[in-house]
Amino acid sequence: MHELSLAQNIVDIVHQYVPVEQSSSVKSVSLRVGDLSGVVADSLEFCFSAIVADTPLSGTTLAIERIPFTLHCKRCDKTFVSELGVVLCPTCGADTTEVIGGTEMQIVEIELRENGSG
């Protein structure tokens, strides 16, 4: 399960940006996860919760924004959201498309509680 290593990487990144003495004030970590990234959001949340249990990050939650599989047609210049594996342009039928969204896995925000409050 690669979500376990991803969850550990998220914890490591939080520790890079939040001083150890402020770890308990981390409220949430916001992520952008693409549909094509292969990440199972529920598994990632479970693994993250397990890793941070009994640590200063134990109250931290993950806020996951799903990014749809998005393509751009080079022939008709249209951008569209598609089902995974479907790469034909729905406008002109061309197969000259390129993936422009849905592969990402990004931490976009680490939210801290104000003055240690919940």
N, C-alpha and C positions, 0 to 999 in steps of 0.2 A: 504494500500500500504506500504509494509515494506521497499521499497526503500527510503522513506522519513526518517525513523529512521536510515537506513544505511548511508545516506548522512549526517545526523547530527553527527553520530559516526565518519565519516571521518573528518568533521570539528573539532570535539573534539580532535581527534588524531593529526591533524595539529597543533592545539593550544598547545598540550603537547610538541611538538618538535620544534616549531618555536616561539621565544619570541614575545609577543604582538606587540612590537615596530617594528618588521620585518614582520608582517602579510601581509602588502601591497606588499612585495617583493616576495610572493609565486606565481610562474608562473604556475605550474601544479602539480598535484598529480597523480602518476602512480599506477594503480591497476592491479592485476591479478584476473580475475573472471572466475570461472569454469562454464562450460555449465550445470552442475548438481547442481549448487548453488541456482538456482531459482531466480537469480537477472536478471532483465530486464535492460540492459545497457542504453537504451534511457531514461527510467524512472528515473534511478539513476542520469544520467547527468542532466535531467530536475530539479529534486528535489535539487540536489547540487547547481545548478545555482540559484534557487529560495531562498535557504537558505543563500547563500553568497551575494546576491544582497544588495546593499547599506551598505556593510561592507568592511573592509580593504581587504578581500579576493575576492572582486567582479570580479577581472580580472583572477581569477584562473580557470584553466580547468582541466578536468579529462581525463587521457589517459588510456583507458581500453584495456588490452590485454586479449582476450578470451582464456581460457584453455580448450581443448577438453576433452570429456569423454574418459578416457584411462584406459584400463584394462591389467592385467597380468595373463596369464594362468599358473596355478600351474602344470598342466600335461606336457605341451610341452615347458614351459619356454619362451613363446613368449609374447611380449608386443604389444598391438594394440589399435588403436582409433576405437571407435564404435559409433553407433547411440544410443541416449538415450533409455534405456530400453533393449537393445540387449546385453546380457552378455555371449553368447556362443562364444567360440574361433573359429575364421574363419579358423584356421590352422588345428586343430584336432577335433573340434566340442564339446569339453568338456565344462561342465558348472562349472568347478572348477576354476573360475576366481575371481580376487579381484580388486576392484577399486583402482587405484593409481593416478588418476588425474581427475580433472573436478569438484571437490567439493570446491575448495579453493575460498577465498575472502580475498586478502592480499593487503595492501599498500606496495609497493616496493620502492617508491621514492617520495620525496617531492623536487621539483626543485625550486630554488630561482633565481630571476633575479639578474644579477651582478650589484652592485652599484645602485640598484633601477631603472635600465633601462628596457625598454620593450623588 
